[in-house]
């Protein structure tokens, strides 16, 4: 019985090692075409969802 319990624990632990966050964007690009400077600043938000099994942590973000 202990062997089966150990095997089950080992399998569950090994499956958790492969869990990872997966980021999915609604759109991958946005074209800022036909904008005039006199209209002022323009912004666009990229919406995304974590479809993975563990929390997604975003750090060290740099503007491009």
C-alpha positions in Angstrom: 0.0 0.0 0.0 2.8 2.4 0.8 4.3 1.8 -2.6 1.1 2.8 -4.3 0.8 5.9 -2.2 4.4 6.9 -2.9 3.9 6.4 -6.6 0.8 8.5 -6.6 2.6 11.3 -4.7 5.5 11.1 -7.1 3.2 11.3 -10.2 1.3 14.3 -8.8 4.5 16.1 -7.9 6.1 15.5 -11.3 2.9 16.9 -13.0 3.1 20.1 -10.9 6.7 20.6 -12.2 5.3 21.0 -15.7 2.7 23.6 -14.8 3.5 27.0 -16.2 1.8 30.3 -16.9 0.6 30.8 -20.5 -0.2 34.3 -21.7 -2.8 34.7 -24.5 -3.3 38.2 -26.1 -6.6 39.3 -27.7 -4.5 41.0 -30.4 -0.8 40.9 -31.1 -0.3 44.2 -32.9 -2.0 47.7 -33.3 -1.2 50.1 -36.1 -1.0 53.8 -35.1 -1.7 54.9 -38.6 -3.3 58.1 -39.7 -2.8 59.9 -36.4 -2.1 63.6 -36.4 0.2 65.1 -33.8 -2.3 68.0 -33.2 -4.9 65.5 -32.1 -2.9 64.9 -28.9 -1.6 61.7 -27.4 -3.1 58.4 -28.4 -3.0 55.1 -26.4 -4.0 51.5 -26.9 -4.4 48.7 -24.3 -3.4 45.2 -25.1 -5.7 42.8 -23.3 -4.4 39.4 -22.2 -5.4 36.4 -20.2 -3.4 33.8 -18.3 -4.6 30.4 -19.6 -1.9 28.5 -17.7 -2.1 26.5 -14.5 0.0 28.8 -12.2 -0.1 32.6 -11.6 1.5 34.8 -14.3 4.0 37.3 -12.8 5.0 40.2 -15.1 8.1 42.1 -14.0 10.8 44.3 -15.5 8.5 45.9 -18.1 10.2 48.3 -20.5 8.5 50.7 -23.0 9.5 50.1 -26.6 
